Amino acid sequence: MPKKAPYHAITDVPGIELGHATDADALTGCTVVLCRQGAVVGVSVRGGGPGTRETDLCRPAHPLVTRAHAVLLSGGSAFGLAAADGVMRFLEEHDIGYDTGVARVPIVPAAVIWDLGVGDGSVRPDAAMGYAACRAAAAGPLEEGSVGAGTGAAVGWLLGKDRCTKGGLGTAGVDLGGGIVVGAVVVVNALGDVVDPRTGQIVAGARSPFGRGFAGSLETMRTLLGRAALTMTHTVIGVVATNAALDVPQVNFVAEMAQDGVARAVRPAHTLLDGDTLFALSTGKKKADPNLVGAYAAEAVAEAIVRAVRAARGGDGIPGVGELAGK
């Protein structure tokens, strides 16, 4: 059986660093996955309401530029895409980017969550925050929960903010043996509930308006109350990475398989009101079966989602899982 990687994080993958910038007052932030040497990049977008940047460049149909130098995950909805400018500035200062012959142009795909309804929605991640996240980036163990792009995240939006549970950021890493590692970092801000795939039990989500426990978003959608509430946009975004050698079609295939982890841990997933987007990065030269890498990328994503909500702290009146445990 595969074992947990040493840090149990995406930073177990050689060549991957991760940094957060957090505004604990406004409850927003951003997270940067750095791959300074460049990594073959792919993407899968399954939600109906994505907020993204440079996703076309990640696809096999556009083969000129195949490597990314960072991926940005951010709060702030579409406003938060501005934080990618700070990531580009940091990389340019370090002479990192695609060589055009005139200048090196950093390639920074990005995705955002809608967190404007939590904390101060007038404050959004900007270029300065993206730059700060890069300066904080390092390999090693990672802080999870209410940090970086997960600071203002919440789950179970079906019954509105008053019945949400706090979302957050989580990570996981798997050692497949033979020197092959797969890791994931995920920001969980889903319309639906987070479910532990091992037990089928709801871990976080829409809280029952009639007492303790969870309402069950999937069941609530069939009711008049649930149908009336389907108005807001949310999402799960993240990055999976491996040191297996993958080409562009293969890394996109891994990104598609990794989305199965979202479907296992979020119920319902990939709705029209979610912008579920996962990037995939290949940093290494070790040969591996893309099917194996994709299968465990999905496992890492599912585990990272559960870890994200379990580590999240309450904020702006939205309780974390730990606060609900005693109620």
C-alpha positions as CSV (number, residue, x, y, z in Angstrom):
1,M,0.0,0.0,0.0
2,P,1.2,3.5,-0.7
3,K,2.3,5.5,2.4
4,K,2.0,9.1,3.4
5,A,4.8,11.2,2.2
6,P,7.0,12.8,4.9
7,Y,5.3,16.2,5.2
8,H,1.9,14.7,3.9
9,A,1.8,17.8,1.7
10,I,2.2,19.0,-1.9
11,T,5.6,20.2,-0.9
12,D,6.8,16.5,-0.7
13,V,7.0,16.8,-4.5
14,P,10.6,17.8,-5.4
15,G,10.6,21.3,-7.0
16,I,7.4,22.5,-5.4
17,E,7.3,25.3,-2.8
18,L,4.2,26.9,-1.3
19,G,3.5,30.2,0.3
20,H,0.5,32.0,1.8
21,A,-0.5,35.6,2.3
22,T,-3.4,36.0,4.7
23,D,-5.5,39.0,5.7
24,A,-7.0,37.8,9.0
25,D,-9.0,41.0,9.5
26,A,-10.8,41.1,6.1
27,L,-10.8,37.2,5.9
28,T,-9.3,36.7,2.5
29,G,-5.9,35.8,1.1
30,C,-4.0,33.9,-1.6
31,T,-1.7,30.9,-1.9
32,V,1.1,30.4,-4.4
33,V,2.5,27.1,-5.6
34,L,6.0,27.9,-6.9
35,C,7.9,25.6,-9.4
36,R,11.0,27.7,-10.1
37,Q,12.4,25.3,-12.6
38,G,9.1,25.1,-14.5
39,A,6.7,22.3,-14.5
40,V,4.6,20.7,-17.3
41,V,1.1,22.0,-16.6
42,G,-2.5,20.8,-17.2
43,V,-5.9,21.8,-16.0
44,S,-9.5,20.5,-15.5
45,V,-12.4,22.9,-15.1
46,R,-15.7,21.1,-14.3
47,G,-17.7,23.7,-12.4
48,G,-20.1,26.0,-14.2
49,G,-18.8,29.3,-12.6
50,P,-15.0,29.4,-12.8
51,G,-12.8,32.4,-12.3
52,T,-9.5,31.6,-14.0
53,R,-6.4,32.9,-15.8
54,E,-4.2,31.1,-18.4
55,T,-6.2,27.9,-18.5
56,D,-6.1,27.8,-22.3
57,L,-2.4,27.7,-22.2
58,C,-2.5,24.6,-20.1
59,R,-4.4,22.5,-22.6
60,P,-2.9,20.2,-25.3
61,A,-4.4,22.2,-28.1
62,H,-1.9,25.1,-27.3
63,P,1.5,23.4,-27.4
64,L,3.9,26.4,-27.7
65,V,4.2,27.0,-23.9
66,T,3.9,23.9,-21.9
67,R,5.4,24.8,-18.5
68,A,4.2,27.0,-15.7
69,H,6.4,28.6,-13.1
70,A,3.8,29.1,-10.5
71,V,0.1,28.6,-9.9
72,L,-2.0,31.1,-7.9
73,L,-5.0,30.2,-5.8
74,S,-6.8,33.2,-4.5
75,G,-9.8,34.6,-2.7
76,G,-11.5,37.8,-3.9
77,S,-13.5,36.3,-6.8
78,A,-12.4,37.7,-10.2
79,F,-10.8,40.7,-8.4
80,G,-8.3,38.2,-6.8
81,L,-6.8,37.4,-10.2
82,A,-4.9,40.7,-9.8
83,A,-2.6,38.9,-7.3
84,A,-1.1,37.0,-10.2
85,D,0.6,40.3,-11.2
86,G,2.6,40.2,-8.0
87,V,3.6,36.6,-8.6
88,M,4.8,37.5,-12.1
89,R,6.8,40.4,-10.6
90,F,8.5,38.1,-8.1
91,L,9.4,35.6,-10.7
92,E,10.7,38.2,-13.1
93,E,13.0,39.6,-10.4
94,H,14.4,36.1,-10.1
95,D,14.9,35.8,-13.9
96,I,12.3,33.0,-14.1
97,G,10.0,32.7,-17.0
98,Y,9.5,31.6,-20.6
99,D,12.3,33.0,-22.7
100,T,10.9,35.1,-25.6
101,G,14.3,36.3,-26.6
102,V,13.5,39.8,-25.4
103,A,12.3,39.0,-21.9
104,R,11.5,36.1,-19.7
105,V,7.7,35.9,-19.2
106,P,6.6,34.1,-16.1
107,I,3.7,31.7,-16.8
108,V,1.2,31.9,-13.9
109,P,-2.1,30.1,-14.3
110,A,-4.6,31.1,-11.6
111,A,-8.0,30.3,-10.1
112,V,-10.1,32.1,-7.5
113,I,-12.9,31.4,-5.0
114,W,-15.9,33.7,-4.2
115,D,-15.3,34.8,-0.6
116,L,-16.8,38.3,-0.9
117,G,-19.6,37.4,1.5
118,V,-17.3,36.5,4.3
119,G,-15.4,39.2,6.2
120,D,-14.8,42.5,4.4
121,G,-15.8,41.9,0.8
122,S,-14.3,45.3,-0.3
123,V,-10.8,43.9,0.5
124,R,-9.4,41.5,-2.1
125,P,-6.0,39.9,-2.8
126,D,-3.9,42.2,-5.0
127,A,-0.4,42.2,-6.6
128,A,1.2,43.1,-3.2
129,M,-0.4,40.1,-1.6
130,G,0.7,37.8,-4.5
131,Y,4.2,39.0,-4.1
132,A,4.2,38.4,-0.4
133,A,2.9,34.9,-0.8
134,C,5.9,34.2,-3.1
135,R,8.3,35.6,-0.6
136,A,6.8,33.3,2.0
137,A,7.1,30.2,-0.2
138,A,9.1,27.3,1.0
139,A,9.3,23.5,0.8
140,G,8.4,21.6,4.0
141,P,5.3,21.2,6.2
142,L,2.4,23.5,5.5
143,E,-0.2,25.4,7.6
144,E,-3.7,24.3,6.8
145,G,-7.2,25.6,7.5
146,S,-8.0,29.3,7.6
147,V,-4.9,30.5,5.8
148,G,-4.0,31.9,2.4
149,A,-6.7,31.4,-0.2
150,G,-8.7,29.4,2.3
151,T,-9.0,32.2,4.9
152,G,-12.5,33.3,3.8
153,A,-13.8,29.9,2.5
154,A,-17.0,28.3,3.7
155,V,-19.0,25.3,2.7
156,G,-22.6,24.3,2.7
157,W,-23.9,27.6,1.2
158,L,-27.2,26.1,0.1
159,L,-29.0,27.6,3.2
160,G,-27.1,30.8,3.2
161,K,-24.3,32.2,5.3
162,D,-26.1,31.8,8.6
163,R,-26.1,28.0,8.2
164,C,-22.6,27.5,6.6
165,T,-19.6,25.8,8.1
166,K,-16.1,27.2,7.7
167,G,-14.1,26.0,4.8
168,G,-10.4,26.3,4.3
169,L,-7.2,25.0,2.7
170,G,-5.9,21.5,3.0
171,T,-3.0,19.4,1.6
172,A,-2.0,15.8,1.3
173,G,0.9,13.8,-0.1
174,V,1.4,10.2,-1.1
175,D,4.6,8.2,-1.7
176,L,3.9,5.7,-4.4
177,G,7.3,4.0,-4.1
178,G,10.2,4.0,-6.5
179,G,10.8,7.7,-5.8
180,I,7.4,8.8,-7.2
181,V,5.4,11.3,-5.1
182,V,1.9,12.8,-5.7
183,G,0.6,15.7,-3.7
184,A,-2.4,18.1,-3.6
185,V,-3.3,21.4,-2.1
186,V,-7.0,22.3,-2.2
187,V,-9.1,25.4,-1.3
188,V,-12.6,24.3,-0.2
189,N,-15.4,26.8,-0.6
190,A,-18.1,24.5,-2.0
191,L,-21.8,25.0,-2.4
192,G,-22.3,21.5,-1.1
193,D,-21.2,19.5,1.9
194,V,-17.8,17.9,2.6
195,V,-18.1,14.2,3.1
196,D,-15.5,11.8,4.5
197,P,-15.2,9.3,1.7
198,R,-14.2,6.5,4.1
199,T,-17.5,6.8,6.1
200,G,-19.9,8.6,3.9
201,Q,-20.6,11.0,6.9
202,I,-20.9,14.7,6.4
203,V,-18.0,16.5,8.0
204,A,-18.9,20.1,7.2
205,G,-21.7,21.7,5.3
206,A,-25.2,23.3,5.6
207,R,-26.2,23.2,9.2
208,S,-29.8,22.1,10.0
209,P,-32.2,25.0,10.6
210,F,-34.1,22.7,13.0
211,G,-31.5,21.8,15.5
212,R,-28.1,20.1,15.7
213,G,-26.3,18.4,12.8
214,F,-26.3,19.0,9.1
215,A,-29.2,19.5,6.8
216,G,-27.8,17.4,3.9
217,S,-27.4,19.7,0.9
218,L,-28.2,17.0,-1.6
219,E,-31.5,16.2,0.0
220,T,-32.2,19.9,0.7
221,M,-31.9,20.7,-3.0
222,R,-35.1,18.9,-3.7
223,T,-37.1,21.1,-1.4
224,L,-38.7,24.5,-2.1
225,L,-36.2,26.0,0.4
226,G,-33.3,24.4,-1.3
227,R,-34.4,25.4,-4.8
228,A,-34.9,29.0,-3.7
229,A,-31.4,29.2,-2.3
230,L,-29.5,28.2,-5.4
231,T,-28.3,31.7,-6.2
232,M,-24.7,32.1,-5.1
233,T,-21.4,31.1,-6.7
234,H,-18.7,29.0,-4.9
235,T,-16.0,26.6,-5.8
236,V,-13.2,24.1,-5.0
237,I,-9.9,25.0,-6.5
238,G,-6.5,23.4,-6.2
239,V,-3.3,22.0,-7.6
240,V,-2.0,18.4,-7.8
241,A,1.7,17.8,-8.4
242,T,4.0,14.9,-9.1
243,N,7.7,14.3,-9.9
244,A,6.6,11.7,-12.4
245,A,7.5,12.6,-16.0
246,L,4.3,13.5,-17.8
247,D,3.8,15.1,-21.1
248,V,1.0,17.7,-21.7
249,P,-1.8,15.3,-22.6
250,Q,-0.9,13.1,-19.7
251,V,-0.7,15.9,-17.2
252,N,-4.2,17.1,-18.3
253,F,-5.4,13.5,-18.0
254,V,-4.1,13.5,-14.4
255,A,-5.9,16.8,-13.7
256,E,-9.2,15.2,-15.0
257,M,-8.7,12.1,-12.8
258,A,-7.9,14.3,-9.8
259,Q,-11.4,15.9,-10.1
260,D,-12.8,12.5,-9.0
261,G,-11.4,13.4,-5.5
262,V,-13.7,16.5,-5.5
263,A,-16.6,14.3,-6.4
264,R,-15.8,11.8,-3.6
265,A,-15.5,14.4,-0.9
266,V,-18.0,17.1,-1.9
267,R,-21.7,16.4,-2.3
268,P,-23.0,17.7,-4.7
269,A,-19.9,18.6,-6.7
270,H,-19.3,20.4,-10.0
271,T,-22.6,22.3,-10.0
272,L,-23.4,25.3,-12.2
273,L,-22.8,27.4,-9.1
274,D,-19.3,26.0,-8.5
275,G,-16.2,26.9,-10.4
276,D,-14.3,23.6,-9.6
277,T,-10.8,24.0,-11.1
278,L,-7.8,21.8,-10.6
279,F,-4.3,22.3,-12.1
280,A,-1.8,19.5,-12.4
281,L,2.0,19.9,-12.5
282,S,4.8,17.5,-13.5
283,T,8.2,18.5,-12.1
284,G,10.4,15.4,-12.6
285,K,11.8,12.9,-15.0
286,K,10.9,9.6,-13.3
287,K,8.9,7.2,-15.4
288,A,5.5,6.3,-14.0
289,D,2.1,5.1,-15.2
290,P,-0.2,8.2,-15.6
291,N,-3.1,6.1,-14.5
292,L,-1.5,5.4,-11.2
293,V,-0.5,9.0,-10.7
294,G,-4.0,10.2,-11.6
295,A,-5.7,7.6,-9.3
296,Y,-3.7,8.7,-6.3
297,A,-4.0,12.4,-7.2
298,A,-7.7,11.9,-6.7
299,E,-7.0,10.2,-3.4
300,A,-4.8,13.1,-2.3
301,V,-7.4,15.7,-3.4
302,A,-10.2,14.0,-1.4
303,E,-8.0,13.8,1.7
304,A,-6.9,17.4,1.4
305,I,-10.6,18.5,1.2
306,V,-11.5,16.8,4.4
307,R,-8.3,18.1,6.1
308,A,-9.1,21.6,5.0
309,V,-12.5,21.8,6.8
310,R,-11.2,20.0,9.9
311,A,-8.4,22.5,10.3
312,A,-10.5,25.6,9.6
313,R,-11.2,28.1,12.4
314,G,-14.5,29.9,12.7
315,G,-14.9,33.5,11.5
316,D,-17.5,36.2,10.8
317,G,-20.1,34.2,12.6
318,I,-19.4,31.0,10.6
319,P,-18.3,28.1,13.0
320,G,-15.5,25.7,12.2
321,V,-15.9,22.0,12.5
322,G,-14.0,22.0,15.9
323,E,-16.5,24.5,17.3
324,L,-19.5,22.3,16.3
325,A,-18.1,19.2,17.9
326,G,-19.2,20.3,21.4
327,K,-22.6,21.4,20.4
